[in-house]
Amino acid sequence: MKSAIGIWCVVILMSFLMFGCSSIRARTETSDKEWTVYPGIQQDVKETGELFSGERSEPDWIKGLIAAILIADLPFSAVFDTVVAPYDLYRIYAPECTGDGRESSRQPSTE
């Protein structure tokens, strides 16, 4: 009985850790020129559409599992994207001021 409770605790904990991952993944995979507001929701919707349209070649049971995770992740991505929306707008309208170390490559060389 205790082992079943422990397994369920681990499953629930891992589920909570996975939620919102589309928002984080979308922000790490996006270049400055393609930065948008609510990229996590856009990524969830795009990937879910790919699953249902047959563009992906995984077995059906994996597609169902991925679709369930993406649909469960959608509200958490919406909350995360809403919280960081001011930063997204800042990145869109002032990309040269993001402070990510790219300014040094834009400055003229002193050589």
A tleap script that builds the chain and sets N, CA, C and O, in Angstrom:
source leaprc.protein.ff14SB
mol = sequence {
  NMET LYS SER ALA ILE GLY ILE TRP CYS VAL
  VAL ILE LEU MET SER PHE LEU MET PHE GLY
  CYS SER SER ILE ARG ALA ARG THR GLU THR
  SER ASP LYS GLU TRP THR VAL TYR PRO GLY
  ILE GLN GLN ASP VAL LYS GLU THR GLY GLU
  LEU PHE SER GLY GLU ARG SER GLU PRO ASP
  TRP ILE LYS GLY LEU ILE ALA ALA ILE LEU
  ILE ALA ASP LEU PRO PHE SER ALA VAL PHE
  ASP THR VAL VAL ALA PRO TYR ASP LEU TYR
  ARG ILE TYR ALA PRO GLU CYS THR GLY ASP
  GLY ARG GLU SER SER ARG GLN PRO SER THR
  CGLU
}
set mol.1.N position { 0.811 -1.186 0.000 }
set mol.1.CA position { 0.000 0.000 0.000 }
set mol.1.C position { 0.860 1.258 0.000 }
set mol.1.O position { 0.567 2.212 -0.721 }
set mol.2.N position { 1.936 1.264 0.818 }
set mol.2.CA position { 2.803 2.427 0.879 }
set mol.2.C position { 3.525 2.648 -0.445 }
set mol.2.O position { 3.737 3.790 -0.851 }
set mol.3.N position { 3.899 1.576 -1.113 }
set mol.3.CA position { 4.607 1.737 -2.378 }
set mol.3.C position { 3.685 2.322 -3.452 }
set mol.3.O position { 4.137 3.084 -4.306 }
set mol.4.N position { 2.408 1.974 -3.413 }
set mol.4.CA position { 1.464 2.536 -4.378 }
set mol.4.C position { 1.279 4.029 -4.133 }
set mol.4.O position { 1.169 4.801 -5.086 }
set mol.5.N position { 1.243 4.440 -2.881 }
set mol.5.CA position { 1.120 5.865 -2.562 }
set mol.5.C position { 2.376 6.604 -3.003 }
set mol.5.O position { 2.290 7.713 -3.530 }
set mol.6.N position { 3.526 6.007 -2.795 }
set mol.6.CA position { 4.782 6.616 -3.221 }
set mol.6.C position { 4.862 6.772 -4.729 }
set mol.6.O position { 5.333 7.793 -5.231 }
set mol.7.N position { 4.406 5.767 -5.445 }
set mol.7.CA position { 4.413 5.839 -6.907 }
set mol.7.C position { 3.494 6.951 -7.386 }
set mol.7.O position { 3.852 7.718 -8.280 }
set mol.8.N position { 2.304 7.040 -6.789 }
set mol.8.CA position { 1.369 8.099 -7.186 }
set mol.8.C position { 1.918 9.482 -6.854 }
set mol.8.O position { 1.711 10.426 -7.617 }
set mol.9.N position { 2.611 9.614 -5.734 }
set mol.9.CA position { 3.224 10.900 -5.382 }
set mol.9.C position { 4.277 11.304 -6.399 }
set mol.9.O position { 4.361 12.469 -6.788 }
set mol.10.N position { 5.074 10.345 -6.826 }
set mol.10.CA position { 6.103 10.635 -7.836 }
set mol.10.C position { 5.450 11.014 -9.164 }
set mol.10.O position { 5.896 11.956 -9.820 }
set mol.11.N position { 4.413 10.304 -9.565 }
set mol.11.CA position { 3.722 10.613 -10.818 }
set mol.11.C position { 3.110 12.011 -10.771 }
set mol.11.O position { 3.217 12.768 -11.736 }
set mol.12.N position { 2.479 12.352 -9.667 }
set mol.12.CA position { 1.866 13.673 -9.539 }
set mol.12.C position { 2.933 14.761 -9.515 }
set mol.12.O position { 2.767 15.800 -10.154 }
set mol.13.N position { 4.017 14.540 -8.795 }
set mol.13.CA position { 5.098 15.515 -8.744 }
set mol.13.C position { 5.710 15.733 -10.128 }
set mol.13.O position { 5.949 16.874 -10.525 }
set mol.14.N position { 5.961 14.670 -10.848 }
set mol.14.CA position { 6.521 14.790 -12.197 }
set mol.14.C position { 5.549 15.492 -13.130 }
set mol.14.O position { 5.973 16.256 -13.998 }
set mol.15.N position { 4.265 15.252 -12.971 }
set mol.15.CA position { 3.261 15.924 -13.789 }
set mol.15.C position { 3.283 17.426 -13.559 }
set mol.15.O position { 3.222 18.207 -14.509 }
set mol.16.N position { 3.371 17.830 -12.292 }
set mol.16.CA position { 3.420 19.261 -11.999 }
set mol.16.C position { 4.702 19.898 -12.511 }
set mol.16.O position { 4.694 21.057 -12.925 }
set mol.17.N position { 5.792 19.163 -12.489 }
set mol.17.CA position { 7.052 19.704 -13.000 }
set mol.17.C position { 7.033 19.856 -14.517 }
set mol.17.O position { 7.710 20.730 -15.058 }
set mol.18.N position { 6.265 19.017 -15.207 }
set mol.18.CA position { 6.192 19.099 -16.667 }
set mol.18.C position { 5.312 20.230 -17.135 }
set mol.18.O position { 5.527 20.752 -18.229 }
set mol.19.N position { 4.332 20.631 -16.354 }
set mol.19.CA position { 3.387 21.654 -16.793 }
set mol.19.C position { 4.087 22.989 -16.973 }
set mol.19.O position { 4.896 23.401 -16.142 }
set mol.20.N position { 3.768 23.649 -18.058 }
set mol.20.CA position { 4.388 24.916 -18.395 }
set mol.20.C position { 5.644 24.763 -19.218 }
set mol.20.O position { 6.284 25.752 -19.574 }
set mol.21.N position { 6.005 23.516 -19.525 }
set mol.21.CA position { 7.259 23.303 -20.240 }
set mol.21.C position { 7.192 23.810 -21.681 }
set mol.21.O position { 8.231 24.143 -22.252 }
set mol.22.N position { 6.023 23.878 -22.278 }
set mol.22.CA position { 5.927 24.416 -23.639 }
set mol.22.C position { 6.295 25.886 -23.675 }
set mol.22.O position { 6.901 26.349 -24.641 }
set mol.23.N position { 5.941 26.617 -22.646 }
set mol.23.CA position { 6.296 28.030 -22.577 }
set mol.23.C position { 7.800 28.208 -22.492 }
set mol.23.O position { 8.374 29.055 -23.177 }
set mol.24.N position { 8.426 27.419 -21.663 }
set mol.24.CA position { 9.877 27.522 -21.509 }
set mol.24.C position { 10.577 27.040 -22.772 }
set mol.24.O position { 11.526 27.672 -23.237 }
set mol.25.N position { 10.115 25.926 -23.328 }
set mol.25.CA position { 10.722 25.392 -24.538 }
set mol.25.C position { 10.564 26.347 -25.714 }
set mol.25.O position { 11.491 26.505 -26.508 }
set mol.26.N position { 9.409 26.981 -25.835 }
set mol.26.CA position { 9.182 27.920 -26.939 }
set mol.26.C position { 10.104 29.129 -26.824 }
set mol.26.O position { 10.571 29.654 -27.835 }
set mol.27.N position { 10.365 29.566 -25.603 }
set mol.27.CA position { 11.235 30.727 -25.419 }
set mol.27.C position { 12.699 30.387 -25.675 }
set mol.27.O position { 13.455 31.254 -26.115 }
set mol.28.N position { 13.113 29.167 -25.417 }
set mol.28.CA position { 14.509 28.808 -25.655 }
set mol.28.C position { 14.773 28.473 -27.114 }
set mol.28.O position { 15.911 28.585 -27.569 }
set mol.29.N position { 13.757 28.067 -27.854 }
set mol.29.CA position { 13.929 27.699 -29.258 }
set mol.29.C position { 13.658 28.844 -30.225 }
set mol.29.O position { 13.828 28.674 -31.433 }
set mol.30.N position { 13.235 30.020 -29.722 }
set mol.30.CA position { 12.830 31.122 -30.579 }
set mol.30.C position { 13.950 32.133 -30.713 }
set mol.30.O position { 14.565 32.519 -29.719 }
set mol.31.N position { 14.217 32.565 -31.940 }
set mol.31.CA position { 15.212 33.605 -32.150 }
set mol.31.C position { 14.595 34.971 -31.860 }
set mol.31.O position { 13.377 35.094 -31.736 }
set mol.32.N position { 15.442 35.995 -31.753 }
set mol.32.CA position { 14.949 37.337 -31.422 }
set mol.32.C position { 13.991 37.875 -32.475 }
set mol.32.O position { 13.052 38.595 -32.135 }
set mol.33.N position { 14.202 37.544 -33.735 }
set mol.33.CA position { 13.355 38.074 -34.804 }
set mol.33.C position { 11.978 37.423 -34.824 }
set mol.33.O position { 11.033 38.004 -35.357 }
set mol.34.N position { 11.846 36.224 -34.252 }
set mol.34.CA position { 10.583 35.497 -34.262 }
set mol.34.C position { 9.860 35.559 -32.919 }
set mol.34.O position { 8.874 34.849 -32.720 }
set mol.35.N position { 10.332 36.393 -31.998 }
set mol.35.CA position { 9.761 36.451 -30.651 }
set mol.35.C position { 8.325 36.935 -30.707 }
set mol.35.O position { 8.033 37.917 -31.390 }
set mol.36.N position { 7.419 36.264 -30.001 }
set mol.36.CA position { 6.010 36.632 -29.984 }
set mol.36.C position { 5.488 36.619 -28.543 }
set mol.36.O position { 6.170 36.174 -27.620 }
set mol.37.N position { 4.280 37.113 -28.384 }
set mol.37.CA position { 3.609 37.041 -27.088 }
set mol.37.C position { 2.840 35.726 -27.042 }
set mol.37.O position { 2.280 35.305 -28.055 }
set mol.38.N position { 2.804 35.081 -25.897 }
set mol.38.CA position { 2.151 33.782 -25.688 }
set mol.38.C position { 2.722 32.677 -26.582 }
set mol.38.O position { 1.961 31.977 -27.250 }
set mol.39.N position { 4.050 32.508 -26.604 }
set mol.39.CA position { 4.623 31.457 -27.462 }
set mol.39.C position { 4.339 30.041 -26.962 }
set mol.39.O position { 4.303 29.108 -27.763 }
set mol.40.N position { 4.139 29.862 -25.661 }
set mol.40.CA position { 3.855 28.522 -25.124 }
set mol.40.C position { 2.516 27.997 -25.597 }
set mol.40.O position { 2.392 26.829 -25.967 }
set mol.41.N position { 1.514 28.863 -25.585 }
set mol.41.CA position { 0.191 28.462 -26.072 }
set mol.41.C position { 0.253 28.173 -27.570 }
set mol.41.O position { -0.334 27.200 -28.045 }
set mol.42.N position { 0.961 29.015 -28.307 }
set mol.42.CA position { 1.090 28.800 -29.743 }
set mol.42.C position { 1.777 27.468 -30.028 }
set mol.42.O position { 1.383 26.743 -30.941 }
set mol.43.N position { 2.809 27.148 -29.242 }
set mol.43.CA position { 3.515 25.874 -29.429 }
set mol.43.C position { 2.600 24.696 -29.108 }
set mol.43.O position { 2.586 23.713 -29.848 }
set mol.44.N position { 1.832 24.778 -28.012 }
set mol.44.CA position { 0.894 23.700 -27.657 }
set mol.44.C position { -0.127 23.470 -28.766 }
set mol.44.O position { -0.382 22.330 -29.155 }
set mol.45.N position { -0.704 24.546 -29.270 }
set mol.45.CA position { -1.735 24.426 -30.306 }
set mol.45.C position { -1.132 23.875 -31.596 }
set mol.45.O position { -1.736 23.027 -32.254 }
set mol.46.N position { 0.060 24.357 -31.957 }
set mol.46.CA position { 0.705 23.890 -33.187 }
set mol.46.C position { 1.022 22.392 -33.118 }
set mol.46.O position { 0.743 21.646 -34.056 }
set mol.47.N position { 1.602 21.968 -32.003 }
set mol.47.CA position { 1.961 20.555 -31.870 }
set mol.47.C position { 0.736 19.653 -31.764 }
set mol.47.O position { 0.748 18.537 -32.284 }
set mol.48.N position { -0.317 20.116 -31.101 }
set mol.48.CA position { -1.556 19.339 -31.035 }
set mol.48.C position { -2.162 19.205 -32.426 }
set mol.48.O position { -2.653 18.136 -32.789 }
set mol.49.N position { -2.132 20.282 -33.206 }
set mol.49.CA position { -2.624 20.224 -34.585 }
set mol.49.C position { -1.834 19.256 -35.430 }
set mol.49.O position { -2.401 18.538 -36.253 }
set mol.50.N position { -0.508 19.228 -35.231 }
set mol.50.CA position { 0.326 18.275 -35.970 }
set mol.50.C position { -0.045 16.839 -35.614 }
set mol.50.O position { -0.047 15.965 -36.481 }
set mol.51.N position { -0.358 16.592 -34.345 }
set mol.51.CA position { -0.733 15.240 -33.931 }
set mol.51.C position { -2.043 14.802 -34.572 }
set mol.51.O position { -2.153 13.678 -35.062 }
set mol.52.N position { -3.040 15.690 -34.569 }
set mol.52.CA position { -4.354 15.318 -35.087 }
set mol.52.C position { -4.423 15.333 -36.608 }
set mol.52.O position { -5.297 14.686 -37.185 }
set mol.53.N position { -3.522 16.057 -37.271 }
set mol.53.CA position { -3.548 16.095 -38.734 }
set mol.53.C position { -2.737 14.962 -39.354 }
set mol.53.O position { -2.791 14.756 -40.566 }
set mol.54.N position { -1.991 14.230 -38.540 }
set mol.54.CA position { -1.230 13.103 -39.058 }
set mol.54.C position { 0.135 13.477 -39.585 }
set mol.54.O position { 0.742 12.685 -40.306 }
set mol.55.N position { 0.648 14.661 -39.254 }
set mol.55.CA position { 1.963 15.086 -39.726 }
set mol.55.C position { 3.104 14.393 -38.987 }
set mol.55.O position { 4.245 14.416 -39.449 }
set mol.56.N position { 2.810 13.786 -37.859 }
set mol.56.CA position { 3.843 13.106 -37.078 }
set mol.56.C position { 3.711 11.608 -37.263 }
set mol.56.O position { 2.617 11.094 -37.497 }
set mol.57.N position { 4.837 10.909 -37.155 }
set mol.57.CA position { 4.842 9.487 -37.499 }
set mol.57.C position { 4.931 8.562 -36.286 }
set mol.57.O position { 5.265 7.388 -36.446 }
set mol.58.N position { 4.646 9.045 -35.095 }
set mol.58.CA position { 4.687 8.185 -33.918 }
set mol.58.C position { 3.505 7.215 -33.923 }
set mol.58.O position { 2.510 7.452 -34.607 }
set mol.59.N position { 3.613 6.121 -33.160 }
set mol.59.CA position { 2.456 5.227 -33.008 }
set mol.59.C position { 1.289 5.970 -32.348 }
set mol.59.O position { 1.486 6.980 -31.673 }
set mol.60.N position { 0.091 5.461 -32.550 }
set mol.60.CA position { -1.107 6.151 -32.061 }
set mol.60.C position { -1.131 6.315 -30.546 }
set mol.60.O position { -1.589 7.344 -30.050 }
set mol.61.N position { -0.649 5.327 -29.802 }
set mol.61.CA position { -0.690 5.442 -28.352 }
set mol.61.C position { 0.238 6.548 -27.864 }
set mol.61.O position { -0.056 7.205 -26.865 }
set mol.62.N position { 1.353 6.759 -28.554 }
set mol.62.CA position { 2.259 7.854 -28.190 }
set mol.62.C position { 1.630 9.188 -28.560 }
set mol.62.O position { 1.742 10.156 -27.808 }
set mol.63.N position { 0.972 9.248 -29.710 }
set mol.63.CA position { 0.277 10.482 -30.093 }
set mol.63.C position { -0.785 10.850 -29.066 }
set mol.63.O position { -0.935 12.021 -28.720 }
set mol.64.N position { -1.529 9.849 -28.574 }
set mol.64.CA position { -2.544 10.098 -27.559 }
set mol.64.C position { -1.940 10.594 -26.258 }
set mol.64.O position { -2.490 11.492 -25.619 }
set mol.65.N position { -0.812 10.017 -25.860 }
set mol.65.CA position { -0.138 10.436 -24.642 }
set mol.65.C position { 0.390 11.866 -24.776 }
set mol.65.O position { 0.241 12.673 -23.859 }
set mol.66.N position { 1.005 12.177 -25.916 }
set mol.66.CA position { 1.530 13.524 -26.148 }
set mol.66.C position { 0.389 14.536 -26.205 }
set mol.66.O position { 0.495 15.623 -25.637 }
set mol.67.N position { -0.692 14.187 -26.880 }
set mol.67.CA position { -1.844 15.098 -26.960 }
set mol.67.C position { -2.423 15.362 -25.580 }
set mol.67.O position { -2.789 16.497 -25.276 }
set mol.68.N position { -2.513 14.340 -24.740 }
set mol.68.CA position { -3.032 14.526 -23.381 }
set mol.68.C position { -2.123 15.448 -22.572 }
set mol.68.O position { -2.605 16.301 -21.827 }
set mol.69.N position { -0.822 15.279 -22.715 }
set mol.69.CA position { 0.124 16.142 -21.993 }
set mol.69.C position { 0.022 17.574 -22.495 }
set mol.69.O position { 0.021 18.510 -21.696 }
set mol.70.N position { -0.064 17.758 -23.818 }
set mol.70.CA position { -0.154 19.112 -24.374 }
set mol.70.C position { -1.447 19.805 -23.962 }
set mol.70.O position { -1.444 20.999 -23.660 }
set mol.71.N position { -2.537 19.074 -23.948 }
set mol.71.CA position { -3.812 19.672 -23.562 }
set mol.71.C position { -3.818 19.985 -22.063 }
set mol.71.O position { -4.359 21.010 -21.648 }
set mol.72.N position { -3.223 19.114 -21.253 }
set mol.72.CA position { -3.135 19.384 -19.819 }
set mol.72.C position { -2.180 20.545 -19.537 }
set mol.72.O position { -2.356 21.263 -18.553 }
set mol.73.N position { -1.184 20.735 -20.382 }
set mol.73.CA position { -0.196 21.806 -20.217 }
set mol.73.C position { -0.742 23.167 -20.624 }
set mol.73.O position { -0.217 24.192 -20.189 }
set mol.74.N position { -1.773 23.198 -21.439 }
set mol.74.CA position { -2.288 24.448 -21.999 }
set mol.74.C position { -2.663 25.493 -20.941 }
set mol.74.O position { -2.228 26.638 -21.071 }
set mol.75.N position { -3.442 25.170 -19.902 }
set mol.75.CA position { -3.757 26.214 -18.912 }
set mol.75.C position { -2.539 26.706 -18.145 }
set mol.75.O position { -2.456 27.889 -17.816 }
set mol.76.N position { -1.594 25.817 -17.854 }
set mol.76.CA position { -0.389 26.225 -17.139 }
set mol.76.C position { 0.498 27.110 -18.015 }
set mol.76.O position { 1.108 28.060 -17.526 }
set mol.77.N position { 0.566 26.797 -19.304 }
set mol.77.CA position { 1.306 27.652 -20.226 }
set mol.77.C position { 0.634 29.014 -20.352 }
set mol.77.O position { 1.313 30.033 -20.478 }
set mol.78.N position { -0.691 29.037 -20.320 }
set mol.78.CA position { -1.413 30.308 -20.403 }
set mol.78.C position { -1.094 31.187 -19.194 }
set mol.78.O position { -0.882 32.391 -19.342 }
set mol.79.N position { -1.059 30.600 -18.013 }
set mol.79.CA position { -0.728 31.366 -16.809 }
set mol.79.C position { 0.716 31.850 -16.873 }
set mol.79.O position { 0.989 33.017 -16.596 }
set mol.80.N position { 1.639 30.969 -17.235 }
set mol.80.CA position { 3.053 31.343 -17.316 }
set mol.80.C position { 3.255 32.426 -18.372 }
set mol.80.O position { 3.964 33.402 -18.129 }
set mol.81.N position { 2.639 32.262 -19.539 }
set mol.81.CA position { 2.776 33.258 -20.605 }
set mol.81.C position { 2.186 34.602 -20.206 }
set mol.81.O position { 2.709 35.644 -20.602 }
set mol.82.N position { 1.118 34.600 -19.438 }
set mol.82.CA position { 0.513 35.849 -18.979 }
set mol.82.C position { 1.434 36.560 -17.985 }
set mol.82.O position { 1.566 37.784 -18.019 }
set mol.83.N position { 2.060 35.795 -17.111 }
set mol.83.CA position { 2.961 36.391 -16.125 }
set mol.83.C position { 4.170 37.028 -16.802 }
set mol.83.O position { 4.609 38.101 -16.389 }
set mol.84.N position { 4.710 36.393 -17.827 }
set mol.84.CA position { 5.910 36.923 -18.487 }
set mol.84.C position { 5.590 37.736 -19.746 }
set mol.84.O position { 6.499 38.059 -20.511 }
set mol.85.N position { 4.331 38.066 -19.971 }
set mol.85.CA position { 3.959 38.869 -21.144 }
set mol.85.C position { 4.652 40.229 -21.176 }
set mol.85.O position { 5.056 40.657 -22.258 }
set mol.86.N position { 4.814 40.935 -20.051 }
set mol.86.CA position { 5.555 42.209 -20.128 }
set mol.86.C position { 6.986 42.025 -20.645 }
set mol.86.O position { 7.480 42.849 -21.416 }
set mol.87.N position { 7.644 40.952 -20.223 }
set mol.87.CA position { 8.990 40.688 -20.724 }
set mol.87.C position { 8.965 40.371 -22.218 }
set mol.87.O position { 9.838 40.817 -22.963 }
set mol.88.N position { 7.973 39.607 -22.652 }
set mol.88.CA position { 7.848 39.313 -24.081 }
set mol.88.C position { 7.667 40.585 -24.891 }
set mol.88.O position { 8.293 40.747 -25.938 }
set mol.89.N position { 6.820 41.487 -24.419 }
set mol.89.CA position { 6.616 42.759 -25.117 }
set mol.89.C position { 7.895 43.585 -25.134 }
set mol.89.O position { 8.207 44.238 -26.130 }
set mol.90.N position { 8.633 43.554 -24.031 }
set mol.90.CA position { 9.914 44.252 -23.979 }
set mol.90.C position { 10.882 43.678 -25.012 }
set mol.90.O position { 11.563 44.430 -25.709 }
set mol.91.N position { 10.946 42.350 -25.112 }
set mol.91.CA position { 11.840 41.708 -26.088 }
set mol.91.C position { 11.431 42.030 -27.518 }
set mol.91.O position { 12.288 42.139 -28.395 }
set mol.92.N position { 10.133 42.185 -27.765 }
set mol.92.CA position { 9.658 42.476 -29.122 }
set mol.92.C position { 9.991 43.916 -29.506 }
set mol.92.O position { 10.468 44.166 -30.613 }
set mol.93.N position { 9.743 44.863 -28.603 }
set mol.93.CA position { 9.876 46.271 -28.948 }
set mol.93.C position { 11.239 46.869 -28.631 }
set mol.93.O position { 11.520 47.983 -29.073 }
set mol.94.N position { 12.090 46.187 -27.893 }
set mol.94.CA position { 13.442 46.664 -27.607 }
set mol.94.C position { 14.420 45.499 -27.638 }
set mol.94.O position { 15.048 45.209 -26.620 }
set mol.95.N position { 14.569 44.824 -28.771 }
set mol.95.CA position { 15.431 43.639 -28.812 }
set mol.95.C position { 16.907 43.952 -28.596 }
set mol.95.O position { 17.655 43.078 -28.159 }
set mol.96.N position { 17.345 45.174 -28.890 }
set mol.96.CA position { 18.753 45.497 -28.729 }
set mol.96.C position { 19.120 45.749 -27.274 }
set mol.96.O position { 20.306 45.843 -26.956 }
set mol.97.N position { 18.145 45.862 -26.386 }
set mol.97.CA position { 18.390 46.160 -24.969 }
set mol.97.C position { 18.158 44.963 -24.067 }
set mol.97.O position { 17.949 45.143 -22.867 }
set mol.98.N position { 18.185 43.772 -24.588 }
set mol.98.CA position { 17.852 42.606 -23.759 }
set mol.98.C position { 18.983 42.211 -22.834 }
set mol.98.O position { 18.745 41.500 -21.857 }
set mol.99.N position { 20.212 42.645 -23.104 }
set mol.99.CA position { 21.314 42.350 -22.202 }
set mol.99.C position { 21.765 40.911 -22.229 }
set mol.99.O position { 22.262 40.409 -21.221 }
set mol.100.N position { 21.609 40.229 -23.345 }
set mol.100.CA position { 22.004 38.832 -23.406 }
set mol.100.C position { 23.379 38.643 -24.029 }
set mol.100.O position { 23.716 37.538 -24.452 }
set mol.101.N position { 24.178 39.704 -24.093 }
set mol.101.CA position { 25.543 39.568 -24.577 }
set mol.101.C position { 25.696 39.733 -26.062 }
set mol.101.O position { 26.804 39.568 -26.571 }
set mol.102.N position { 24.668 40.044 -26.771 }
set mol.102.CA position { 24.763 40.168 -28.219 }
set mol.102.C position { 25.172 41.570 -28.663 }
set mol.102.O position { 25.482 41.780 -29.836 }
set mol.103.N position { 25.174 42.538 -27.733 }
set mol.103.CA position { 25.533 43.903 -28.096 }
set mol.103.C position { 26.988 43.982 -28.553 }
set mol.103.O position { 27.325 44.779 -29.429 }
set mol.104.N position { 27.851 43.153 -27.955 }
set mol.104.CA position { 29.254 43.218 -28.307 }
set mol.104.C position { 29.505 42.824 -29.751 }
set mol.104.O position { 30.468 43.294 -30.356 }
set mol.105.N position { 28.659 41.973 -30.315 }
set mol.105.CA position { 28.837 41.579 -31.702 }
set mol.105.C position { 28.331 42.639 -32.664 }
set mol.105.O position { 28.682 42.621 -33.844 }
set mol.106.N position { 27.507 43.567 -32.175 }
set mol.106.CA position { 26.963 44.615 -33.031 }
set mol.106.C position { 27.837 45.860 -33.045 }
set mol.106.O position { 27.677 46.715 -33.916 }
set mol.107.N position { 28.758 45.977 -32.095 }
set mol.107.CA position { 29.607 47.148 -32.030 }
set mol.107.C position { 30.744 47.017 -33.041 }
set mol.107.O position { 31.220 45.911 -33.299 }
set mol.108.N position { 31.180 48.131 -33.609 }
set mol.108.CA position { 32.263 48.056 -34.583 }
set mol.108.C position { 33.561 47.618 -33.934 }
set mol.108.O position { 33.817 47.883 -32.760 }
set mol.109.N position { 34.348 46.961 -34.708 }
set mol.109.CA position { 35.628 46.452 -34.241 }
set mol.109.C position { 36.622 47.595 -34.097 }
set mol.109.O position { 36.585 48.545 -34.879 }
set mol.110.N position { 37.517 47.518 -33.104 }
set mol.110.CA position { 38.532 48.557 -32.882 }
set mol.110.C position { 39.840 48.192 -33.545 }
set mol.110.O position { 40.821 48.919 -33.389 }
set mol.111.N position { 39.896 47.121 -34.262 }
set mol.111.CA position { 41.136 46.674 -34.894 }
set mol.111.C position { 41.428 47.437 -36.147 }
set mol.111.O position { 42.439 47.184 -36.803 }
savepdb mol mol.pdb
quit
